Amino acid sequence: MTGSSAVAFTAAEITEAYAAFHDRVAGFAATGDWSGYADLFTPDAVYVEHAMGTFAGREEIRAWVTRTMTSYPGRLMPSFPIGWQVVDAEQNRLVCEVGNPMPDPGDGTELCEPNITIMTYAGDGLFSREEDVYNPLRFHAMALRWARIAAAHGNADDDVLAWLEKFGGAR
């Protein structure tokens, strides 16, 4: 076998573990407290985020996710619907398309960009690797559009307005 682990897990076990992972992520998104996210990974896990870097170990993952998901635009992505998923049990991986919808900015606009997530399962309900693949320019354009619409409708708080000033100039 050519995986990162000598142990192969069944597709059912990997699918069940990811469903539990996804349920926990929904809880983090609902409360805004992302500190427990890193605990869904092994202590030596690697998180590859193509636009922001590679994070090694729980504490780097925890620092990154807390910073990212508690500030704009991450904090305004309240759910992560799965479009599709497949399991490669030989490699202990689950690959899925995750939506990143944003709430109505004030005029009924629906904005969402997908990413492809590759998860490597390590057993005991933990993952040893996550890699998110997406087009950062499309995410930036979505966040910029959302911020501009929200600002025009009086729905942009200071965090959004600061981001807009930094990355998008005047409305």
SEBADREN-475526 format. One line per 4 residues: number of its first residue (from 1); their letters; for each residue x, y, z of N, C-alpha, C, O. Coordinates in pm, 1 decimal, decimal comma. Layout:
NUM = A = X Y Z X Y Z X Y Z X Y Z  ... $
END
This chain:
1 = MTGS = 84,2 -117,9 0,0 0,0 0,0 0,0 88,7 124,3 0,0 195,7 125,8 60,9  42,6 227,9 -69,0 122,8 350,3 -80,8 54,2 468,2 -13,0 38,4 572,7 -76,2  14,8 456,7 106,8 -48,9 568,0 176,8 42,6 620,6 284,9 157,1 577,5 297,7  -8,6 713,8 362,1 69,6 770,3 470,0 59,2 684,7 595,2 120,7 715,7 697,2 $
5 = SAVA = -17,0 579,1 587,8 -37,4 493,5 703,2 -30,0 348,4 659,5 -68,9 314,4 547,8  20,1 262,7 747,9 26,2 120,5 717,0 -109,8 55,2 739,0 -130,4 -58,7 697,0  -201,3 123,6 803,0 -332,7 69,4 833,2 -434,0 125,5 735,5 -441,1 246,5 714,1  -511,8 37,4 676,8 -619,7 82,0 589,6 -750,8 73,9 667,3 -775,4 -22,0 740,5 $
9 = FTAA = -832,2 173,8 650,4 -961,7 177,1 715,4 -1068,4 152,9 610,4 -1044,2 173,9 491,6  -1184,4 109,5 651,8 -1291,9 86,0 556,3 -1350,0 219,2 511,5 -1340,3 320,5 580,9  -1410,5 216,0 394,1 -1476,2 336,2 344,1 -1585,6 380,1 440,6 -1605,9 500,0 460,1  -1655,6 285,8 500,8 -1762,5 319,7 595,6 -1705,9 390,8 718,4 -1764,6 488,4 765,2 $
13 = EITE = -1592,4 343,4 771,5 -1533,1 407,5 888,5 -1486,1 549,0 856,2 -1506,3 641,1 935,4  -1423,7 566,2 740,2 -1376,5 699,4 700,4 -1495,0 793,3 680,7 -1491,4 908,5 723,9  -1599,2 744,1 616,1 -1719,1 824,9 592,8 -1784,0 864,8 725,1 -1824,0 979,9 742,8  -1794,2 770,4 817,0 -1854,6 798,6 948,2 -1770,2 899,0 1026,9 -1824,4 989,0 1091,2 $
17 = AYAA = -1639,4 883,7 1022,0 -1550,9 976,4 1093,5 -1562,6 1117,0 1035,7 -1562,5 1215,0 1110,3  -1572,6 1127,5 903,5 -1584,9 1259,7 844,6 -1721,0 1322,4 874,8 -1730,4 1443,6 894,5  -1824,8 1241,5 878,6 -1956,8 1294,3 915,2 -1953,1 1352,4 1057,3 -2010,0 1458,5 1082,9  -1886,0 1282,6 1149,0 -1872,4 1332,5 1286,0 -1788,1 1460,4 1287,7 -1820,7 1555,6 1358,7 $
21 = FHDR = -1680,7 1462,2 1210,2 -1595,4 1581,0 1196,4 -1679,3 1699,5 1147,5 -1673,2 1808,9 1203,5  -1756,4 1675,6 1043,4 -1838,1 1780,9 982,7 -1942,3 1831,9 1081,2 -1969,8 1951,9 1084,6  -2000,6 1743,8 1161,2 -2096,1 1785,6 1264,1 -2028,8 1876,5 1367,5 -2086,6 1976,5 1409,8  -1907,5 1841,4 1407,3 -1833,9 1924,8 1503,8 -1803,6 2061,6 1442,8 -1814,9 2163,5 1510,9 $
25 = VAGF = -1765,3 2064,5 1315,9 -1737,4 2191,4 1247,7 -1862,4 2278,9 1246,9 -1852,9 2400,2 1265,7  -1979,2 2218,9 1225,5 -2104,2 2295,3 1229,2 -2123,3 2359,7 1366,3 -2170,9 2472,8 1376,2  -2086,3 2288,2 1470,9 -2094,4 2344,5 1605,6 -1999,7 2461,2 1625,8 -2036,3 2561,1 1687,7  -1877,7 2449,1 1573,9 -1781,2 2559,2 1585,1 -1833,7 2682,3 1511,1 -1824,4 2794,6 1560,8 $
29 = AATG = -1888,5 2659,8 1392,5 -1941,6 2771,1 1313,7 -2059,3 2836,8 1385,9 -2072,6 2959,1 1384,8  -2144,3 2755,8 1448,4 -2261,9 2809,9 1517,5 -2223,6 2893,6 1639,1 -2286,8 2995,5 1666,6  -2121,1 2851,5 1711,6 -2082,6 2922,9 1833,8 -1978,0 3030,7 1809,3 -1964,9 3124,0 1888,5  -1903,3 3018,1 1699,5 -1793,4 3109,7 1672,8 -1667,6 3075,6 1751,3 -1568,4 3148,1 1742,6 $
33 = DWSG = -1669,5 2967,8 1826,9 -1552,9 2922,7 1903,9 -1486,1 2808,5 1828,4 -1533,5 2694,9 1830,9  -1376,7 2839,5 1762,1 -1306,8 2743,4 1677,3 -1190,0 2675,1 1748,0 -1116,9 2598,8 1684,8  -1170,9 2700,2 1875,7 -1053,1 2647,1 1946,5 -1047,0 2495,0 1946,5 -937,6 2438,6 1949,8  -1161,0 2427,1 1942,9 -1162,2 2281,4 1944,8 -1137,4 2215,9 1810,1 -1122,0 2094,0 1802,4 $
37 = YADL = -1133,4 2295,0 1704,3 -1116,0 2239,5 1569,1 -987,5 2158,0 1557,7 -988,6 2049,2 1500,1  -878,4 2208,3 1610,9 -749,7 2139,6 1598,9 -750,4 2004,4 1667,5 -671,0 1917,0 1632,5  -838,9 1985,5 1765,1 -845,1 1859,5 1837,4 -910,5 1748,2 1756,1 -915,8 1633,9 1801,5  -959,6 1779,6 1638,0 -1014,2 1678,6 1546,9 -903,0 1612,0 1466,0 -928,2 1521,4 1386,5 $
41 = FTPD = -779,5 1658,3 1487,5 -662,7 1609,3 1414,9 -565,2 1540,2 1509,9 -570,8 1559,0 1631,5  -476,8 1460,7 1453,0 -370,0 1400,2 1532,0 -273,6 1510,3 1576,6 -268,3 1616,3 1514,2  -197,9 1486,8 1683,3 -104,9 1590,4 1730,7 -4,2 1636,3 1625,4 40,4 1751,0 1628,7  32,2 1548,3 1532,1 131,5 1581,5 1429,3 68,1 1611,4 1292,7 135,5 1604,9 1189,9 $
45 = AVYV = -59,5 1643,5 1292,3 -131,7 1665,7 1166,7 -72,4 1780,7 1086,3 -4,4 1868,4 1139,6  -100,5 1777,4 957,2 -59,8 1883,2 865,4 -185,3 1935,2 796,1 -267,8 1857,8 747,6  -197,9 2066,4 792,5 -310,2 2131,7 725,0 -250,8 2217,2 614,3 -173,7 2309,5 640,4  -287,3 2185,9 490,6 -236,7 2259,3 374,5 -348,3 2350,5 324,6 -453,7 2304,2 280,8 $
49 = EHAM = -323,3 2479,5 332,2 -417,4 2581,6 287,7 -341,6 2662,9 183,1 -257,9 2746,4 217,3  -370,7 2638,7 57,5 -287,5 2688,3 -51,2 -265,3 2839,0 -52,0 -158,4 2884,7 -92,8  -362,4 2916,3 -8,6 -345,8 3061,5 -10,4 -280,3 3115,1 116,1 -223,4 3224,3 114,8  -287,7 3039,3 225,8 -240,8 3092,4 353,6 -123,0 3018,8 414,2 -62,5 3066,4 510,2 $
53 = GTFA = -89,9 2903,3 358,9 26,7 2832,0 409,1 -2,4 2691,4 456,0 -114,8 2642,1 446,3  102,0 2627,8 507,2 92,8 2492,4 561,9 115,3 2501,6 711,5 209,5 2566,2 757,4  28,5 2436,8 786,6 32,1 2442,4 931,8 58,4 2303,1 986,0 -11,6 2208,1 951,0  158,6 2290,9 1070,7 200,7 2161,1 1123,3 168,2 2151,5 1271,8 208,4 2236,6 1351,1 $
57 = GREE = 95,8 2048,3 1307,6 61,5 2025,8 1447,9 -63,3 2099,7 1490,6 -104,7 2197,9 1429,0  -121,8 2049,9 1597,2 -248,2 2105,8 1645,3 -240,2 2254,4 1679,3 -332,6 2329,5 1648,2  -132,1 2297,5 1741,9 -129,1 2436,8 1786,7 -118,7 2534,5 1670,1 -178,6 2642,0 1674,8  -44,3 2499,5 1566,2 -41,9 2586,1 1446,7 -178,2 2586,5 1378,8 -225,4 2690,9 1333,7 $
61 = IRAW = -241,5 2469,2 1371,6 -375,1 2461,4 1311,8 -473,6 2543,3 1394,4 -554,5 2618,1 1339,5  -466,5 2529,2 1525,9 -558,0 2602,7 1615,0 -541,5 2754,1 1597,9 -640,4 2826,2 1585,3  -418,0 2801,8 1597,5 -393,0 2945,8 1583,4 -446,0 2996,3 1449,6 -510,4 3101,1 1443,4  -418,8 2921,1 1342,0 -464,2 2963,0 1209,0 -616,1 2965,1 1200,4 -674,0 3064,8 1157,4 $
65 = VTRT = -681,9 2855,7 1241,0 -827,6 2848,5 1223,4 -898,7 2949,7 1311,5 -998,8 3007,8 1269,7  -849,4 2971,6 1431,3 -912,2 3069,4 1520,2 -901,7 3209,7 1461,4 -998,7 3285,5 1461,6  -784,5 3243,1 1411,6 -763,5 3375,5 1349,4 -849,8 3390,5 1223,4 -912,2 3494,6 1202,7  -852,9 3288,3 1141,1 -921,4 3294,7 1012,1 -1073,1 3294,5 1025,1 -1142,2 3369,2 955,8 $
69 = MTSY = -1124,1 3210,8 1113,5 -1269,0 3193,1 1120,6 -1337,5 3286,6 1220,3 -1459,1 3279,5 1238,3  -1260,6 3373,9 1285,1 -1323,5 3471,4 1374,9 -1309,6 3614,0 1321,3 -1344,2 3710,2 1389,9  -1259,2 3626,9 1199,3 -1248,9 3758,4 1135,6 -1310,3 3748,6 995,7 -1328,5 3639,6 941,3  -1340,9 3863,3 940,1 -1398,6 3866,1 806,2 -1293,9 3825,2 703,0 -1178,6 3867,6 711,3 $
73 = PGRL = -1333,2 3743,6 606,4 -1466,6 3695,1 572,5 -1504,0 3560,4 635,9 -1620,8 3521,7 633,1  -1406,8 3489,0 692,8 -1433,9 3355,1 745,6 -1547,2 3349,6 844,8 -1626,7 3255,6 842,8  -1556,3 3450,3 933,1 -1660,0 3445,6 1036,3 -1800,9 3458,6 979,3 -1898,7 3431,9 1049,2  -1811,9 3499,4 852,5 -1943,5 3510,4 789,9 -1969,9 3396,9 691,8 -2048,5 3411,4 598,2 $
77 = MPSF = -1904,3 3285,6 714,0 -1933,4 3163,3 639,8 -1990,2 3066,0 742,5 -1916,3 2989,0 803,9  -2123,5 3070,1 760,7 -2185,6 2999,5 872,4 -2210,2 2850,3 852,3 -2247,4 2780,8 946,8  -2190,1 2800,9 732,0 -2213,5 2658,6 707,6 -2122,8 2613,0 594,6 -2067,9 2693,5 519,4  -2108,9 2482,4 584,9 -2018,0 2424,6 486,3 -2083,7 2302,8 423,2 -2043,3 2189,7 450,0 $
81 = PIGW = -2185,8 2325,2 338,8 -2256,7 2212,3 279,5 -2166,5 2130,6 186,6 -2084,3 2185,1 112,9  -2184,0 2001,5 192,3 -2106,6 1909,5 109,0 -2183,7 1886,3 -21,2 -2299,2 1843,9 -19,4  -2118,5 1914,6 -133,4 -2180,0 1892,3 -264,3 -2171,6 1746,6 -307,0 -2267,4 1689,5 -359,1  -2055,5 1688,3 -283,8 -2032,2 1547,0 -314,7 -1909,8 1501,3 -236,8 -1830,2 1582,9 -190,2 $
85 = QVVD = -1896,0 1370,3 -223,3 -1777,1 1316,0 -158,7 -1749,8 1176,2 -211,2 -1841,3 1103,0 -249,0  -1623,1 1141,2 -212,7 -1578,5 1006,9 -249,4 -1472,2 963,9 -148,5 -1402,6 1046,7 -89,7  -1461,8 833,3 -130,3 -1363,4 778,8 -38,0 -1267,0 689,4 -114,3 -1308,4 605,0 -193,9  -1138,8 708,8 -89,5 -1032,8 621,2 -139,1 -978,7 548,9 -15,8 -885,4 596,2 49,1 $
89 = AEQN = -1038,3 433,6 15,8 -1002,7 361,6 138,5 -857,8 314,2 136,2 -794,3 306,6 241,4  -804,3 282,2 19,0 -663,5 237,7 11,4 -568,2 346,0 61,7 -464,9 315,2 121,1  -602,4 471,6 38,2 -518,5 583,7 80,6 -569,5 648,2 210,1 -512,7 747,1 256,4  -675,7 593,0 268,2 -737,2 647,2 390,4 -784,8 790,4 369,9 -774,5 873,7 459,9 $
93 = RLVC = -837,1 818,3 250,5 -875,3 956,2 218,9 -1022,6 969,1 183,5 -1086,0 878,5 129,2  -1072,7 1085,8 217,0 -1204,8 1128,2 173,8 -1184,4 1260,3 101,2 -1116,8 1349,7 152,0  -1242,3 1272,4 -16,6 -1232,6 1393,8 -97,1 -1374,6 1445,1 -116,9 -1464,0 1368,4 -152,7  -1395,7 1573,1 -94,0 -1529,8 1627,2 -108,7 -1525,6 1771,0 -158,9 -1423,6 1839,5 -151,4 $
97 = EVGN = -1640,8 1813,9 -210,6 -1659,1 1953,4 -247,0 -1738,7 2019,4 -135,1 -1847,9 1974,6 -99,9  -1682,5 2126,4 -79,8 -1744,7 2197,0 31,9 -1786,9 2335,8 -15,5 -1706,9 2409,9 -72,7  -1912,0 2369,7 8,5 -1959,1 2503,7 -22,0 -1922,3 2598,9 90,9 -1909,0 2556,9 205,8  -1906,0 2724,0 59,4 -1874,1 2828,1 157,5 -1969,6 2945,4 137,2 -1928,1 3052,8 93,8 $
101 = PMPD = -2098,4 2924,8 168,8 -2195,7 3032,1 147,0 -2182,2 3143,9 248,9 -2139,8 3123,1 362,6  -2219,0 3261,6 205,0 -2222,8 3378,1 293,4 -2368,2 3420,0 308,3 -2448,4 3396,8 217,8  -2403,8 3481,5 421,0 -2543,0 3523,8 440,2 -2578,9 3639,5 347,3 -2491,8 3702,9 287,7  -2706,2 3664,8 337,0 -2756,9 3776,2 257,5 -2693,1 3906,4 306,0 -2706,9 3941,0 423,4 $
105 = PGDG = -2623,6 3979,1 218,5 -2559,3 4103,6 260,3 -2656,5 4220,8 273,1 -2618,4 4328,5 319,0  -2781,2 4200,1 232,8 -2879,0 4306,9 247,2 -2969,5 4328,0 128,9 -3067,5 4402,0 138,0  -2938,2 4264,0 17,2 -3021,5 4281,7 -101,7 -3069,4 4149,6 -161,0 -3118,3 4145,5 -273,9  -3055,1 4041,3 -84,2 -3098,9 3910,4 -131,5 -2995,0 3833,5 -211,9 -3022,0 3722,2 -256,7 $
109 = TELC = -2878,2 3890,3 -230,5 -2772,4 3823,9 -307,2 -2725,9 3697,5 -235,5 -2702,5 3698,2 -114,7  -2713,2 3590,6 -310,8 -2659,9 3465,0 -257,9 -2519,8 3444,9 -314,2 -2501,0 3436,0 -435,5  -2422,3 3437,8 -224,9 -2282,9 3421,2 -265,4 -2225,6 3295,4 -202,0 -2243,6 3270,3 -82,8  -2156,7 3217,1 -283,1 -2096,9 3093,5 -233,8 -1984,4 3053,3 -328,7 -2000,0 3059,9 -450,7 $
113 = EPNI = -1873,3 3012,4 -273,5 -1763,5 2957,0 -353,1 -1728,4 2820,6 -295,0 -1724,4 2804,2 -173,1  -1703,0 2722,9 -381,3 -1667,6 2589,9 -332,8 -1516,5 2571,9 -318,5 -1437,0 2646,0 -376,3  -1480,4 2472,8 -241,1 -1342,2 2425,6 -239,3 -1344,9 2273,5 -240,1 -1445,1 2211,8 -204,0  -1236,4 2215,4 -280,7 -1218,7 2070,4 -272,7 -1135,2 2044,4 -148,9 -1028,0 2102,5 -132,4 $
117 = TIMT = -1183,9 1957,4 -62,0 -1113,8 1922,2 60,2 -1069,7 1777,3 51,7 -1147,8 1688,9 16,3  -944,0 1754,4 84,7 -886,7 1619,3 86,5 -848,9 1590,6 231,3 -761,4 1656,3 287,8  -915,2 1492,6 290,5 -892,6 1455,2 430,2 -823,9 1319,2 435,6 -862,7 1227,6 363,0  -722,3 1304,8 520,5 -656,4 1176,1 541,0 -690,9 1128,1 681,2 -661,4 1194,3 780,7 $
121 = YAGD = -753,6 1012,2 686,5 -800,4 957,9 812,8 -688,6 879,7 881,6 -614,2 806,1 816,7  -677,4 896,6 1014,9 -571,2 832,1 1091,9 -624,3 730,9 1193,9 -545,9 663,9 1261,2  -754,6 719,7 1205,3 -813,7 628,6 1302,9 -858,3 700,2 1428,1 -823,3 816,0 1451,2  -935,5 630,8 1508,3 -986,3 684,3 1635,4 -1059,8 817,0 1618,3 -1060,1 899,9 1709,3 $
125 = GLFS = -1122,2 837,3 1502,3 -1198,4 958,7 1477,5 -1115,8 1081,0 1444,2 -1170,1 1190,9 1432,4  -984,1 1063,9 1428,6 -894,3 1176,9 1402,2 -840,9 1174,5 1259,2 -831,6 1069,1 1196,4  -806,7 1291,3 1210,1 -747,7 1305,1 1077,1 -604,4 1354,1 1090,9 -572,1 1432,0 1180,6  -519,2 1307,4 1000,8 -377,5 1344,9 1007,3 -341,1 1452,5 905,1 -230,9 1507,2 908,2 $
129 = REED = -433,5 1482,1 815,4 -403,2 1581,5 712,0 -533,2 1634,1 653,5 -629,8 1560,3 633,9  -532,7 1764,4 626,3 -639,1 1826,2 548,2 -572,3 1916,3 446,6 -475,4 1986,2 476,3  -626,1 1913,1 326,8 -578,6 2002,6 221,2 -700,7 2062,7 154,1 -789,3 1990,8 108,1  -704,5 2195,4 148,9 -814,3 2265,8 83,7 -762,8 2325,9 -45,9 -664,5 2400,0 -47,5 $
133 = VYNP = -830,9 2292,4 -154,0 -791,1 2337,8 -287,0 -903,9 2424,9 -342,3 -1018,9 2381,8 -350,7  -869,0 2547,1 -379,4 -968,5 2640,2 -431,5 -896,9 2752,6 -503,3 -774,1 2761,1 -503,3  -976,9 2839,2 -564,9 -922,2 2955,0 -633,6 -932,5 3075,1 -539,7 -1042,1 3127,6 -520,1  -820,8 3120,0 -481,1 -827,4 3231,6 -385,8 -877,5 3361,0 -448,9 -934,7 3444,7 -378,9 $
137 = LRFH = -857,8 3379,5 -577,9 -907,9 3501,0 -642,5 -1060,3 3503,3 -644,7 -1121,3 3609,2 -630,2  -1121,6 3387,2 -662,8 -1268,0 3379,9 -661,1 -1321,7 3405,8 -519,6 -1423,5 3472,9 -502,6  -1251,7 3351,8 -417,6 -1292,6 3377,5 -279,5 -1279,7 3526,7 -247,2 -1367,7 3585,1 -183,9  -1170,7 3586,7 -290,7 -1151,2 3729,9 -266,2 -1261,1 3810,7 -334,1 -1316,6 3903,0 -274,4 $
141 = AMAL = -1292,6 3776,4 -457,9 -1396,7 3849,5 -530,6 -1531,9 3834,8 -460,6 -1609,3 3930,3 -453,9  -1560,0 3714,8 -408,5 -1686,1 3694,1 -336,2 -1689,5 3780,9 -210,0 -1788,8 3848,8 -183,5  -1581,2 3778,4 -132,9 -1575,9 3856,9 -9,2 -1585,9 4006,3 -38,5 -1651,7 4079,8 35,1  -1521,6 4050,8 -144,6 -1526,8 4191,4 -183,4 -1668,8 4231,2 -224,5 -1719,5 4335,8 -184,1 $
145 = RWAR = -1730,9 4146,9 -304,3 -1867,9 4176,5 -347,8 -1961,4 4181,7 -227,1 -2043,5 4272,6 -215,4  -1948,5 4083,0 -136,9 -2033,8 4079,4 -17,8 -2013,9 4207,3 63,7 -2110,9 4271,5 103,9  -1888,1 4243,7 87,8 -1858,2 4361,7 170,3 -1914,9 4488,8 107,2 -1971,4 4572,8 177,2  -1900,4 4502,9 -21,4 -1952,2 4622,9 -87,9 -2104,0 4631,2 -78,9 -2159,2 4738,1 -52,9 $
149 = IAAA = -2171,6 4518,4 -100,1 -2318,3 4518,1 -90,7 -2361,7 4546,1 53,4 -2451,6 4626,7 77,3  -2297,6 4479,5 147,9 -2332,5 4498,9 289,5 -2311,3 4644,7 330,3 -2394,6 4702,2 400,3  -2201,1 4704,2 287,4 -2174,0 4844,9 320,7 -2280,6 4936,2 260,1 -2325,3 5031,0 324,5  -2320,5 4907,9 138,0 -2421,7 4990,2 71,3 -2557,3 4980,9 140,1 -2639,0 5072,4 129,5 $
153 = HGNA = -2581,5 4869,7 211,2 -2710,1 4849,2 279,3 -2700,6 4868,9 430,6 -2793,6 4835,4 504,1  -2588,0 4923,1 476,5 -2572,1 4947,9 619,1 -2556,0 4822,4 702,6 -2584,0 4823,7 822,5  -2511,0 4713,9 641,0 -2497,6 4585,2 710,6 -2352,6 4543,8 733,2 -2325,9 4428,4 766,4  -2260,5 4634,9 715,9 -2118,3 4602,6 733,6 -2069,8 4657,0 866,8 -2077,3 4777,3 891,9 $
157 = DDDV = -2019,9 4568,0 952,6 -1965,5 4614,5 1080,7 -1821,8 4662,1 1060,1 -1769,8 4659,5 948,6  -1759,1 4705,0 1168,2 -1624,1 4761,9 1158,7 -1523,3 4665,6 1097,8 -1435,3 4707,6 1022,7  -1535,2 4536,0 1129,4 -1445,3 4433,7 1075,8 -1455,1 4427,2 923,2 -1353,8 4421,4 853,5  -1575,8 4428,3 873,8 -1599,3 4423,8 729,4 -1550,8 4552,0 663,2 -1485,7 4547,0 558,8 $
161 = LAWL = -1581,7 4666,4 722,7 -1539,4 4793,6 664,6 -1387,1 4806,7 661,7 -1331,4 4859,7 565,5  -1319,6 4758,7 766,2 -1172,7 4761,4 768,1 -1116,6 4671,5 658,9 -1020,2 4708,4 591,8  -1175,3 4555,3 640,4 -1131,1 4462,7 535,6 -1153,7 4526,3 398,9 -1067,6 4520,1 311,1  -1270,8 4587,4 382,4 -1302,9 4651,9 255,7 -1204,3 4763,6 224,4 -1159,2 4776,9 110,6 $
165 = EKFG = -1171,2 4842,5 323,2 -1073,7 4950,6 303,8 -937,3 4895,3 265,3 -869,4 4949,0 177,8  -898,6 4788,2 331,3 -766,8 4729,0 306,0 -758,0 4661,6 169,4 -657,6 4675,3 99,4  -863,3 4588,8 131,4 -854,9 4505,5 11,2 -938,6 4552,6 -105,8 -916,8 4508,4 -218,6  -1034,5 4641,8 -81,6 -1123,6 4676,4 -189,2 -1138,8 4823,0 -216,5 -1213,5 4862,8 -305,9 $
169 = GAR = -1068,9 4903,8 -140,6 -1081,5 5047,5 -160,6 -1218,9 5095,7 -122,8 -1290,1 5029,7 -47,1  -1256,0 5208,1 -174,1 -1387,3 5266,2 -145,2 -1495,1 5179,7 -206,1 -1472,7 5104,4 -300,9  -1612,1 5193,1 -148,6 -1726,8 5115,1 -198,9 -1744,8 5138,1 -344,4 -1835,8 5081,5 -405,0 $
END
